[in-house]
Structure formats: C-alpha cells, structure tokens
Amino acid sequence: MDFAHQMTFRAAGNRTVGVCLRAALLVAVALPFAGCRGLSRGGSGDLGADVPAEDSAGASSAGAVSLGAVVEVRGQDQGGLPPSRIVPRELQKISLQPYVLEPPDIVLIDVVRAVPKSPYTIESLDALQIVVDGTLEGQPIAGIYAVDPGGFVQLGPAYGGVKLKGLSLVEAREAIEKQLRASIVDPRVSISLAQIAGQQQIVGEHLVGLDGTLNLGSYGSVYVTGMTLVEARAAIEAHLGEFLEAPKISLDVFAYNSKKYYVIVEGAGQGDRVTPLPITGNETVLDAIGTVGGLTALSSKTIWIARPAPAGVDCDQILPVNWREITRGGSTATNFQILPGDRLFISEDRFVAIDSTLEKMLRPFERLLGFTALGAQSVQQLQRFPKGFNQGGF
C-alpha cells in the first residue's frame, strides 16, 4: 500500500472513530430525556403532546384573556363563562377592543367638510368656481380655476390672467370684472371657493410619527397616540377648528403597523429565528405557522403560546398547542386565536439540538486527532524511506 492510500485509510478511520464517539455521547445524553415532553407549565403539566384537559364549557385551564380584551364572543357558546375565563380559539373567537393608534400606524383621512373661517383671503393653489355671463363666443368662462403659485388665475387666451392672491371673494369678483371689461362690454361674474389649498394637506395617508403626532402640513400637528379612531377623529376636528368652520373628517386605519405578534422558532443550536407579524384580529395558530412556512427540520411538535399578562393579573399565560390534533384530526381546541403581543414558540427537536452541540464540542478534537495521525504517518514514512519514494527502485 503506497503512502497516499495509507493516509486516506487513516483519515477515514479517524472520521469513523469521531462519528462513533459522537453517536455514543448522543445516546448517553439523550436517554435521560427520552420521557420528557416539554417544559413544565408552572410546575404542573407538560407542554408536549398532552394538552390540559378542558371543562365541559370548552374553556382551557391553560390560560386566560384579560377582561378588558373581550368585547364580543363569536362562534360557539362558551357555556356562560365570565370573560376572564374565555380563551379564544378557532370557532370561538373574540372581537378585540377598538384599535388604539400608536407609531408607526398609518391613517387615512378624508375631508367631509372644510369651510374656512371668514374673512377668508384667497391663497395660492386654491380652487375657485368662476362663471361669467356675456363672454366672447366660443370662449366661455365657466368651471373650476386653480390659483397658480404666483397668485394668478388664468381665464383664457382672450382674457389673460388676473392676480387674486390675498383678496377676499368680493374683491376677487371685482378684480375679474375689471380685467374682463377690456374684452367684454358688461361682464357678470359669479365666484365661489371650490377647494382650499390646505385641504390637500389634510386628505390622504398620514403616518403616526415617533412623537405620537399626525402632521397636517400648514395646520400643524395633532397628538393621537393612545387614542381610538373615534377619539383621534374628535382631536383632529378640534384642532382644525382653529382654522376652519366646524370641520368634519372621516378617519380610518390604512396600515396596522403597531400591533404585532411574534413567531419564535428555536434553532437547535443554530440560532433562533424571530418573525414579527402584523395582527389583523383573526389569526389562529395554524395561520401563524403557515405564514412562516410551516415547521422546519429542526423543529419539534412542542408548541405553545406565551401570552403577556396584563399588569396585576396573576394567571397562567402559557397555552400549549397540540399540533397533531390540529393538523391530523381537525381539532379546534388548541388552535388558539392570536392576540396582540402573543409569542408563538416552536420548540427545537432535542435530538437535533444535542447532535449539534456534540458536533461543536467534538469538531476541534476530531481535527486535532486528524492532524496528529497525519503527522505520525508522515514521520513513519520518512523513517522507512529516508531517500524518498522514487529511490531504490520504488
């Protein structure tokens, strides 16, 4: 057997020894945990395949929802349970409290009524409704005309432009009549305000900023954080009331960015993955796991929801999930409804985790043994063939 074949054989033997050693350690470490199904739920019960038994009303003893979170129970009857005992799940969902605005939500504002307080002076980018009787044939003046950035309104090629910025509506009518007398004998002008320039700054999408306010352009900012849509609309209308006469707006949420839940996938020694997802109020465990692409090869079937408890509430907030029953049997008992702030935790496969840990521990020793064996083999070959392999007929 030549030198190359001997080194290959020795390296393969070292790898085999390393694999056998790792397998032995894996079995030795894993055997004590073979009967364990998960972390204890407050010292009573496991978070494994066996979920807590439910009472006749269908409410799990595994957790509770704060009284303030329940507005309306949808789906099957809860057996007359108080709201504090209700655990929402598929077919037994709850309607959440009115949405509370926080950064970085995006709201959509539309103006129902925006009448400026009098006396109002025309500004650039205002829209004016102008109708003139007695115009030249084929060149009418009737419609909405915008005030350009320079303050002028262009009435047409035959009439030219007239500067209206800074004038009241009465003064604007007189200015238009004066301009038209150069072309028309007896112009009769009707003018009204179609849209104020500031309205364009109100209408549209607005981000709730880091300081908790909505920016309304020249109308300033309004603090809306912590308010429901009804409260925020009242606050915005009150603020606009400093500039407009009894303003009315419609307000809706364009993007729900501030309320989230989290899917946490344990990585079996290869790093955990946390995925924040926006809440819509209708997700269940099955929806959440489907959103992140399902369970990975590193995951076990041990899954639970860690639900943050409200301040002052002393109750179990760990909701074990029976994945097999949900997926194979169509059970809804543990397909819980996801609530804002929930942590859906997907535990790692323990054997994969142990194998990864052992691989990290043994890899340096395997390399060290490999280098040692290669060095010893090289020394032996040098001693046997001090003049080299090509000397003496080899």
C-alpha positions as a LaTeX table, in Angstrom:
\begin{tabular}{lrrr}
\hline
Residue & $x$ (\AA) & $y$ (\AA) & $z$ (\AA) \\
\hline
Met1 & 0.00 & 0.00 & 0.00 \\
Asp2 & 1.57 & 3.36 & $-1.04$ \\
Phe3 & 1.73 & 6.49 & 1.11 \\
Ala4 & $-1.37$ & 8.22 & $-0.38$ \\
His5 & $-3.57$ & 5.18 & 0.17 \\
Gln6 & $-2.33$ & 4.76 & 3.73 \\
Met7 & $-3.12$ & 8.40 & 4.61 \\
Thr8 & $-6.61$ & 8.13 & 3.07 \\
Phe9 & $-7.29$ & 4.95 & 5.00 \\
Arg10 & $-6.04$ & 6.50 & 8.26 \\
Ala11 & $-8.14$ & 9.68 & 7.78 \\
Ala12 & $-11.25$ & 7.59 & 7.11 \\
Gly13 & $-10.57$ & 5.62 & 10.25 \\
Asn14 & $-10.26$ & 8.82 & 12.30 \\
Arg15 & $-13.58$ & 10.10 & 10.93 \\
Thr16 & $-15.23$ & 6.79 & 11.76 \\
Val17 & $-13.93$ & 6.96 & 15.32 \\
Gly18 & $-15.24$ & 10.53 & 15.63 \\
Val19 & $-18.69$ & 9.58 & 14.34 \\
Cys20 & $-18.92$ & 6.60 & 16.67 \\
Leu21 & $-17.83$ & 8.71 & 19.64 \\
Arg22 & $-20.42$ & 11.38 & 18.84 \\
Ala23 & $-23.17$ & 8.76 & 18.46 \\
Ala24 & $-22.29$ & 7.21 & 21.78 \\
Leu25 & $-22.36$ & 10.56 & 23.54 \\
Leu26 & $-25.66$ & 11.42 & 21.83 \\
Val27 & $-27.30$ & 8.26 & 23.15 \\
Ala28 & $-25.84$ & 8.76 & 26.61 \\
Val29 & $-27.05$ & 12.32 & 26.87 \\
Ala30 & $-30.44$ & 11.80 & 25.24 \\
Leu31 & $-31.58$ & 8.75 & 27.21 \\
Pro32 & $-32.31$ & 10.65 & 30.45 \\
Phe33 & $-34.61$ & 12.99 & 28.48 \\
Ala34 & $-36.41$ & 10.37 & 26.41 \\
Gly35 & $-39.55$ & 10.56 & 28.50 \\
Cys36 & $-39.70$ & 14.35 & 28.82 \\
Arg37 & $-42.27$ & 16.12 & 26.65 \\
Gly38 & $-41.52$ & 19.76 & 27.36 \\
Leu39 & $-41.15$ & 22.49 & 29.88 \\
Ser40 & $-43.38$ & 22.44 & 32.90 \\
Arg41 & $-46.35$ & 24.78 & 32.91 \\
Gly42 & $-45.89$ & 26.50 & 36.24 \\
Gly43 & $-44.90$ & 23.24 & 37.88 \\
Ser44 & $-47.98$ & 21.31 & 36.79 \\
Gly45 & $-48.44$ & 19.72 & 33.39 \\
Asp46 & $-46.21$ & 19.42 & 30.34 \\
Leu47 & $-46.02$ & 21.40 & 27.14 \\
Gly48 & $-45.89$ & 18.32 & 24.97 \\
Ala49 & $-48.41$ & 16.36 & 23.02 \\
Asp50 & $-50.76$ & 16.08 & 26.00 \\
Val51 & $-52.60$ & 19.36 & 26.43 \\
Pro52 & $-54.54$ & 20.32 & 29.57 \\
Ala53 & $-57.99$ & 18.88 & 29.86 \\
Glu54 & $-60.87$ & 21.22 & 29.19 \\
Asp55 & $-64.02$ & 21.62 & 31.21 \\
Ser56 & $-67.48$ & 20.98 & 29.82 \\
Ala57 & $-67.81$ & 24.61 & 28.72 \\
Gly58 & $-64.82$ & 24.35 & 26.39 \\
Ala59 & $-62.54$ & 26.76 & 28.29 \\
Ser60 & $-58.96$ & 25.64 & 28.76 \\
Ser61 & $-57.33$ & 25.90 & 32.15 \\
Ala62 & $-54.08$ & 26.73 & 30.38 \\
Gly63 & $-54.60$ & 30.46 & 30.21 \\
Ala64 & $-56.94$ & 33.41 & 30.25 \\
Val65 & $-57.62$ & 36.65 & 28.47 \\
Ser66 & $-57.95$ & 39.88 & 30.40 \\
Leu67 & $-61.50$ & 41.12 & 30.92 \\
Gly68 & $-60.80$ & 44.32 & 29.04 \\
Ala69 & $-59.83$ & 42.45 & 25.87 \\
Val70 & $-63.23$ & 40.84 & 25.36 \\
Val71 & $-65.89$ & 42.81 & 23.55 \\
Glu72 & $-67.95$ & 40.15 & 21.82 \\
Val73 & $-67.61$ & 36.38 & 21.64 \\
Arg74 & $-68.02$ & 34.96 & 18.15 \\
Gly75 & $-68.74$ & 31.35 & 17.31 \\
Gln76 & $-69.84$ & 28.59 & 19.63 \\
Asp77 & $-71.38$ & 29.08 & 23.05 \\
Gln78 & $-68.88$ & 29.47 & 25.88 \\
Gly79 & $-71.24$ & 27.93 & 28.41 \\
Gly80 & $-71.94$ & 31.12 & 30.33 \\
Leu81 & $-68.32$ & 31.55 & 31.39 \\
Pro82 & $-67.21$ & 35.01 & 32.55 \\
Pro83 & $-64.99$ & 36.85 & 30.03 \\
Ser84 & $-61.92$ & 36.32 & 32.21 \\
Arg85 & $-62.22$ & 32.53 & 31.62 \\
Ile86 & $-62.61$ & 32.74 & 27.86 \\
Val87 & $-59.65$ & 31.52 & 25.80 \\
Pro88 & $-60.37$ & 32.45 & 22.17 \\
Arg89 & $-59.75$ & 29.81 & 19.55 \\
Glu90 & $-60.94$ & 28.70 & 16.14 \\
Leu91 & $-64.77$ & 28.76 & 16.03 \\
Gln92 & $-64.75$ & 30.60 & 19.38 \\
Lys93 & $-63.03$ & 33.86 & 18.56 \\
Ile94 & $-63.47$ & 37.20 & 20.25 \\
Ser95 & $-63.76$ & 40.71 & 18.91 \\
Leu96 & $-60.99$ & 42.89 & 20.24 \\
Gln97 & $-61.18$ & 46.31 & 21.78 \\
Pro98 & $-61.34$ & 49.36 & 19.49 \\
Tyr99 & $-57.99$ & 49.81 & 17.81 \\
Val100 & $-55.63$ & 52.22 & 19.57 \\
Leu101 & $-53.30$ & 54.28 & 17.40 \\
Glu102 & $-49.57$ & 54.17 & 18.04 \\
Pro103 & $-46.41$ & 54.75 & 15.99 \\
Pro104 & $-45.89$ & 53.71 & 13.21 \\
Asp105 & $-49.54$ & 53.22 & 12.22 \\
Ile106 & $-50.74$ & 54.90 & 9.03 \\
Val107 & $-54.19$ & 56.50 & 8.99 \\
Leu108 & $-56.31$ & 57.61 & 6.05 \\
Ile109 & $-58.08$ & 60.97 & 6.32 \\
Asp110 & $-60.79$ & 62.31 & 4.05 \\
Val111 & $-62.48$ & 65.69 & 4.36 \\
Val112 & $-66.26$ & 65.77 & 4.63 \\
Arg113 & $-66.50$ & 69.49 & 5.30 \\
Ala114 & $-63.78$ & 72.13 & 5.21 \\
Val115 & $-65.10$ & 75.69 & 5.21 \\
Pro116 & $-62.57$ & 78.40 & 6.10 \\
Lys117 & $-63.41$ & 80.93 & 8.73 \\
Ser118 & $-64.31$ & 84.38 & 7.46 \\
Pro119 & $-62.90$ & 86.67 & 6.37 \\
Tyr120 & $-61.01$ & 84.36 & 4.02 \\
Thr121 & $-58.39$ & 85.59 & 1.60 \\
Ile122 & $-57.51$ & 83.61 & $-1.49$ \\
Glu123 & $-54.21$ & 81.71 & $-1.36$ \\
Ser124 & $-52.06$ & 80.01 & $-3.96$ \\
Leu125 & $-53.30$ & 76.57 & $-5.05$ \\
Asp126 & $-56.90$ & 77.37 & $-4.01$ \\
Ala127 & $-59.58$ & 76.19 & $-6.44$ \\
Leu128 & $-62.25$ & 78.77 & $-7.44$ \\
Gln129 & $-65.59$ & 78.19 & $-9.13$ \\
Ile130 & $-65.92$ & 81.04 & $-11.67$ \\
Val131 & $-68.87$ & 81.60 & $-14.02$ \\
Val132 & $-69.09$ & 84.67 & $-16.30$ \\
Asp133 & $-72.11$ & 85.70 & $-18.41$ \\
Gly134 & $-71.62$ & 87.66 & $-21.64$ \\
Thr135 & $-68.28$ & 86.19 & $-22.66$ \\
Leu136 & $-66.98$ & 86.10 & $-26.21$ \\
Glu137 & $-68.47$ & 83.49 & $-28.49$ \\
Gly138 & $-66.61$ & 80.20 & $-28.33$ \\
Gln139 & $-64.52$ & 81.28 & $-25.32$ \\
Pro140 & $-66.70$ & 80.76 & $-22.22$ \\
Ile141 & $-65.56$ & 81.18 & $-18.65$ \\
Ala142 & $-67.33$ & 78.53 & $-16.57$ \\
Gly143 & $-65.66$ & 75.97 & $-14.33$ \\
Ile144 & $-63.07$ & 75.48 & $-11.63$ \\
Tyr145 & $-59.88$ & 77.51 & $-11.94$ \\
Ala146 & $-56.77$ & 76.98 & $-9.85$ \\
Val147 & $-54.77$ & 79.81 & $-8.36$ \\
Asp148 & $-51.20$ & 79.25 & $-9.55$ \\
Pro149 & $-48.18$ & 79.58 & $-7.21$ \\
Gly150 & $-47.79$ & 83.20 & $-8.31$ \\
Gly151 & $-51.32$ & 84.02 & $-7.18$ \\
Phe152 & $-52.82$ & 84.39 & $-10.70$ \\
Val153 & $-55.90$ & 82.80 & $-12.24$ \\
Gln154 & $-55.70$ & 82.27 & $-16.00$ \\
Leu155 & $-59.13$ & 82.96 & $-17.57$ \\
Gly156 & $-58.20$ & 82.04 & $-21.14$ \\
Pro157 & $-56.20$ & 83.31 & $-24.14$ \\
Ala158 & $-58.63$ & 86.11 & $-24.89$ \\
Tyr159 & $-58.87$ & 87.37 & $-21.32$ \\
Gly160 & $-55.43$ & 86.82 & $-19.79$ \\
Gly161 & $-54.72$ & 86.31 & $-16.11$ \\
Val162 & $-55.75$ & 88.21 & $-13.02$ \\
Lys163 & $-53.98$ & 88.21 & $-9.68$ \\
Leu164 & $-56.33$ & 87.13 & $-6.87$ \\
Lys165 & $-53.97$ & 86.06 & $-4.11$ \\
Gly166 & $-54.62$ & 87.94 & $-0.88$ \\
Leu167 & $-58.09$ & 89.14 & $-1.97$ \\
Ser168 & $-61.44$ & 88.28 & $-0.47$ \\
Leu169 & $-64.11$ & 86.72 & $-2.71$ \\
Val170 & $-65.83$ & 90.11 & $-3.15$ \\
Glu171 & $-62.55$ & 91.77 & $-4.06$ \\
Ala172 & $-61.74$ & 88.87 & $-6.42$ \\
Arg173 & $-65.06$ & 89.30 & $-8.26$ \\
Glu174 & $-64.38$ & 93.00 & $-8.73$ \\
Ala175 & $-60.85$ & 92.29 & $-9.96$ \\
Ile176 & $-62.12$ & 89.77 & $-12.53$ \\
Glu177 & $-64.82$ & 92.15 & $-13.77$ \\
Lys178 & $-62.24$ & 94.89 & $-14.16$ \\
Gln179 & $-59.97$ & 92.54 & $-16.14$ \\
Leu180 & $-62.79$ & 91.40 & $-18.43$ \\
Arg181 & $-64.06$ & 94.90 & $-19.28$ \\
Ala182 & $-61.12$ & 95.19 & $-21.62$ \\
Ser183 & $-62.71$ & 92.47 & $-23.76$ \\
Ile184 & $-66.38$ & 92.34 & $-22.73$ \\
Val185 & $-68.88$ & 95.18 & $-22.55$ \\
Asp186 & $-70.81$ & 94.15 & $-19.44$ \\
Pro187 & $-69.31$ & 91.06 & $-17.73$ \\
Arg188 & $-71.34$ & 89.48 & $-14.92$ \\
Val189 & $-69.11$ & 87.40 & $-12.66$ \\
Ser190 & $-70.04$ & 84.75 & $-10.09$ \\
Ile191 & $-67.20$ & 83.38 & $-7.93$ \\
Ser192 & $-67.07$ & 80.91 & $-5.04$ \\
Leu193 & $-64.46$ & 78.88 & $-3.22$ \\
Ala194 & $-64.41$ & 75.28 & $-4.53$ \\
Gln195 & $-61.49$ & 73.93 & $-2.52$ \\
Ile196 & $-58.97$ & 75.46 & $-0.19$ \\
Ala197 & $-55.31$ & 74.68 & $-0.70$ \\
Gly198 & $-54.92$ & 73.47 & 2.87 \\
Gln199 & $-57.48$ & 70.71 & 2.28 \\
Gln200 & $-54.94$ & 68.89 & 0.11 \\
Gln201 & $-52.65$ & 68.70 & 3.13 \\
Ile202 & $-55.38$ & 67.04 & 5.20 \\
Val203 & $-56.62$ & 64.44 & 2.72 \\
Gly204 & $-54.60$ & 61.24 & 2.27 \\
Glu205 & $-52.35$ & 58.90 & 4.22 \\
His206 & $-50.64$ & 60.14 & 7.38 \\
Leu207 & $-48.02$ & 58.38 & 9.46 \\
Val208 & $-48.22$ & 58.45 & 13.24 \\
Gly209 & $-44.74$ & 59.79 & 13.97 \\
Leu210 & $-42.30$ & 58.82 & 16.67 \\
Asp211 & $-43.58$ & 61.74 & 18.75 \\
Gly212 & $-47.11$ & 60.35 & 18.52 \\
Thr213 & $-48.48$ & 63.07 & 16.25 \\
Leu214 & $-50.01$ & 63.39 & 12.80 \\
Asn215 & $-48.53$ & 66.07 & 10.55 \\
Leu216 & $-51.24$ & 68.12 & 8.79 \\
Gly217 & $-48.94$ & 70.46 & 6.93 \\
Ser218 & $-49.72$ & 74.13 & 7.41 \\
Tyr219 & $-52.35$ & 73.21 & 10.01 \\
Gly220 & $-49.69$ & 71.85 & 12.35 \\
Ser221 & $-49.60$ & 68.53 & 14.20 \\
Val222 & $-52.13$ & 66.64 & 16.30 \\
Tyr223 & $-51.25$ & 64.17 & 19.07 \\
Val224 & $-53.19$ & 60.91 & 18.54 \\
Thr225 & $-51.14$ & 58.15 & 20.21 \\
Gly226 & $-53.19$ & 56.09 & 22.66 \\
Met227 & $-56.48$ & 57.20 & 21.09 \\
Thr228 & $-59.13$ & 55.13 & 19.36 \\
Leu229 & $-60.32$ & 56.19 & 15.91 \\
Val230 & $-63.30$ & 58.00 & 17.41 \\
Glu231 & $-61.09$ & 59.88 & 19.86 \\
Ala232 & $-58.48$ & 60.67 & 17.20 \\
Arg233 & $-61.12$ & 61.99 & 14.81 \\
Ala234 & $-62.51$ & 64.28 & 17.51 \\
Ala235 & $-58.99$ & 65.51 & 18.32 \\
Ile236 & $-58.21$ & 66.26 & 14.67 \\
Glu237 & $-61.52$ & 68.06 & 14.13 \\
Ala238 & $-60.96$ & 70.13 & 17.28 \\
His239 & $-57.50$ & 71.11 & 16.05 \\
Leu240 & $-58.75$ & 72.00 & 12.57 \\
Gly241 & $-61.50$ & 74.05 & 14.19 \\
Glu242 & $-58.86$ & 76.71 & 14.90 \\
Phe243 & $-58.62$ & 77.30 & 11.14 \\
Leu244 & $-61.92$ & 76.02 & 9.67 \\
Glu245 & $-65.59$ & 76.49 & 10.40 \\
Ala246 & $-66.98$ & 73.31 & 12.05 \\
Pro247 & $-64.75$ & 70.89 & 10.09 \\
Lys248 & $-65.79$ & 67.27 & 9.55 \\
Ile249 & $-63.46$ & 64.43 & 8.54 \\
Ser250 & $-63.56$ & 60.67 & 8.14 \\
Leu251 & $-60.73$ & 58.63 & 9.65 \\
Asp252 & $-59.67$ & 55.02 & 9.12 \\
Val253 & $-56.57$ & 52.90 & 9.62 \\
Phe254 & $-54.66$ & 52.40 & 6.38 \\
Ala255 & $-51.85$ & 50.19 & 7.81 \\
Tyr256 & $-51.90$ & 48.37 & 11.15 \\
Asn257 & $-48.21$ & 48.62 & 11.99 \\
Ser258 & $-48.08$ & 48.98 & 15.76 \\
Lys259 & $-49.85$ & 45.79 & 16.90 \\
Lys260 & $-47.85$ & 42.61 & 16.27 \\
Tyr261 & $-47.39$ & 39.04 & 17.36 \\
Tyr262 & $-44.19$ & 37.02 & 17.17 \\
Val263 & $-43.37$ & 33.55 & 15.87 \\
Ile264 & $-40.21$ & 32.28 & 17.58 \\
Val265 & $-38.56$ & 29.19 & 16.09 \\
Glu266 & $-35.89$ & 27.57 & 18.26 \\
Gly267 & $-32.86$ & 26.77 & 16.15 \\
Ala268 & $-31.47$ & 23.57 & 17.72 \\
Gly269 & $-28.11$ & 25.18 & 18.38 \\
Gln270 & $-28.05$ & 27.01 & 15.04 \\
Gly271 & $-29.62$ & 30.27 & 16.20 \\
Asp272 & $-33.26$ & 31.08 & 16.98 \\
Arg273 & $-35.44$ & 32.89 & 14.42 \\
Val274 & $-37.94$ & 35.57 & 15.45 \\
Thr275 & $-40.54$ & 36.73 & 12.91 \\
Pro276 & $-42.76$ & 39.72 & 13.85 \\
Leu277 & $-46.11$ & 39.71 & 12.05 \\
Pro278 & $-48.87$ & 42.34 & 11.95 \\
Ile279 & $-52.07$ & 41.42 & 13.75 \\
Thr280 & $-55.42$ & 41.57 & 11.99 \\
Gly281 & $-57.57$ & 40.15 & 14.78 \\
Asn282 & $-58.47$ & 36.90 & 13.05 \\
Glu283 & $-55.27$ & 34.78 & 13.05 \\
Thr284 & $-55.02$ & 31.39 & 14.70 \\
Val285 & $-52.03$ & 29.18 & 15.49 \\
Leu286 & $-52.44$ & 27.41 & 12.15 \\
Asp287 & $-52.47$ & 30.75 & 10.29 \\
Ala288 & $-49.33$ & 31.93 & 12.09 \\
Ile289 & $-47.31$ & 28.78 & 11.40 \\
Gly290 & $-48.46$ & 28.79 & 7.78 \\
Thr291 & $-47.30$ & 32.39 & 7.40 \\
Val292 & $-43.71$ & 31.49 & 8.36 \\
Gly293 & $-43.65$ & 28.48 & 6.03 \\
Gly294 & $-44.54$ & 25.69 & 8.46 \\
Leu295 & $-42.31$ & 23.65 & 10.76 \\
Thr296 & $-38.67$ & 23.12 & 9.82 \\
Ala297 & $-36.49$ & 20.04 & 10.10 \\
Leu298 & $-35.07$ & 21.49 & 13.32 \\
Ser299 & $-38.48$ & 21.86 & 14.98 \\
Ser300 & $-40.35$ & 19.50 & 17.22 \\
Lys301 & $-44.11$ & 19.27 & 17.68 \\
Thr302 & $-43.84$ & 21.00 & 21.05 \\
Ile303 & $-45.53$ & 24.37 & 20.53 \\
Trp304 & $-47.11$ & 26.87 & 22.86 \\
Ile305 & $-48.30$ & 30.47 & 23.06 \\
Ala306 & $-46.70$ & 32.72 & 25.67 \\
Arg307 & $-49.24$ & 35.47 & 26.28 \\
Pro308 & $-48.07$ & 38.57 & 28.19 \\
Ala309 & $-50.29$ & 39.01 & 31.24 \\
Pro310 & $-51.73$ & 42.45 & 31.97 \\
Ala311 & $-50.28$ & 44.23 & 34.97 \\
Gly312 & $-51.75$ & 42.95 & 38.24 \\
Val313 & $-53.22$ & 39.80 & 36.70 \\
Asp314 & $-51.90$ & 36.62 & 38.29 \\
Cys315 & $-52.89$ & 33.85 & 35.90 \\
Asp316 & $-51.27$ & 31.20 & 33.75 \\
Gln317 & $-50.50$ & 32.68 & 30.34 \\
Ile318 & $-48.95$ & 29.61 & 28.69 \\
Leu319 & $-51.26$ & 27.95 & 26.15 \\
Pro320 & $-49.97$ & 24.53 & 24.97 \\
Val321 & $-50.75$ & 23.63 & 21.35 \\
Asn322 & $-51.50$ & 20.07 & 20.20 \\
Trp323 & $-50.10$ & 20.22 & 16.68 \\
Arg324 & $-51.04$ & 16.66 & 15.72 \\
Glu325 & $-54.67$ & 17.08 & 16.70 \\
Ile326 & $-54.95$ & 20.41 & 14.89 \\
Thr327 & $-53.44$ & 19.13 & 11.64 \\
Arg328 & $-54.40$ & 15.44 & 11.57 \\
Gly329 & $-57.68$ & 15.49 & 13.40 \\
Gly330 & $-59.03$ & 18.95 & 12.60 \\
Ser331 & $-59.34$ & 19.76 & 16.28 \\
Thr332 & $-60.01$ & 23.39 & 17.21 \\
Ala333 & $-59.44$ & 23.01 & 20.96 \\
Thr334 & $-55.84$ & 24.30 & 20.88 \\
Asn335 & $-55.93$ & 26.21 & 17.60 \\
Phe336 & $-55.99$ & 29.41 & 19.65 \\
Gln337 & $-56.75$ & 32.84 & 18.30 \\
Ile338 & $-53.63$ & 35.01 & 18.20 \\
Leu339 & $-53.85$ & 38.24 & 20.20 \\
Pro340 & $-51.59$ & 41.31 & 20.03 \\
Gly341 & $-48.27$ & 40.70 & 21.75 \\
Asp342 & $-48.51$ & 36.89 & 21.70 \\
Arg343 & $-45.31$ & 34.84 & 21.36 \\
Leu344 & $-45.91$ & 31.63 & 19.43 \\
Phe345 & $-42.95$ & 29.46 & 20.43 \\
Ile346 & $-41.92$ & 26.45 & 18.34 \\
Ser347 & $-39.51$ & 24.30 & 20.32 \\
Glu348 & $-36.46$ & 22.65 & 18.82 \\
Asp349 & $-36.01$ & 18.92 & 18.23 \\
Arg350 & $-33.94$ & 17.84 & 21.23 \\
Phe351 & $-32.01$ & 15.13 & 19.42 \\
Val352 & $-31.04$ & 17.57 & 16.67 \\
Ala353 & $-30.03$ & 20.12 & 19.31 \\
Ile354 & $-27.93$ & 17.59 & 21.21 \\
Asp355 & $-26.32$ & 16.41 & 17.99 \\
Ser356 & $-25.46$ & 20.00 & 17.04 \\
Thr357 & $-23.99$ & 20.63 & 20.48 \\
Leu358 & $-21.90$ & 17.48 & 20.39 \\
Glu359 & $-20.70$ & 18.29 & 16.88 \\
Lys360 & $-19.49$ & 21.69 & 18.09 \\
Met361 & $-17.75$ & 20.08 & 21.06 \\
Leu362 & $-16.10$ & 17.23 & 19.15 \\
Arg363 & $-15.12$ & 19.05 & 15.97 \\
Pro364 & $-11.88$ & 20.53 & 17.47 \\
Phe365 & $-10.87$ & 17.10 & 18.86 \\
Glu366 & $-11.56$ & 15.41 & 15.52 \\
Arg367 & $-9.36$ & 17.94 & 13.77 \\
Leu368 & $-6.66$ & 17.53 & 16.41 \\
Leu369 & $-6.73$ & 13.73 & 16.05 \\
Gly370 & $-6.60$ & 14.09 & 12.28 \\
Phe371 & $-3.54$ & 16.34 & 12.39 \\
Thr372 & $-1.87$ & 14.06 & 14.94 \\
Ala373 & $-2.48$ & 10.94 & 12.88 \\
Leu374 & $-1.29$ & 12.66 & 9.70 \\
Gly375 & 1.89 & 13.81 & 11.44 \\
Ala376 & 2.62 & 10.37 & 12.86 \\
Gln377 & 2.04 & 8.74 & 9.48 \\
Ser378 & 4.38 & 11.23 & 7.80 \\
Val379 & 7.13 & 10.52 & 10.36 \\
Gln380 & 6.78 & 6.77 & 9.81 \\
Gln381 & 7.03 & 7.14 & 6.05 \\
Leu382 & 10.13 & 9.33 & 6.35 \\
Gln383 & 11.79 & 6.77 & 8.62 \\
Arg384 & 11.03 & 3.91 & 6.23 \\
Phe385 & 12.03 & 5.80 & 3.09 \\
Pro386 & 14.69 & 8.33 & 4.11 \\
Lys387 & 15.79 & 8.79 & 0.48 \\
Gly388 & 12.28 & 9.29 & $-0.87$ \\
Phe389 & 9.74 & 7.07 & $-2.63$ \\
Asn390 & 11.49 & 7.18 & $-6.01$ \\
Gln391 & 14.82 & 5.90 & $-4.67$ \\
Gly392 & 15.96 & 2.31 & $-4.82$ \\
Gly393 & 13.52 & 1.12 & $-7.45$ \\
Phe394 & 10.33 & 2.37 & $-5.84$ \\
\hline
\end{tabular}
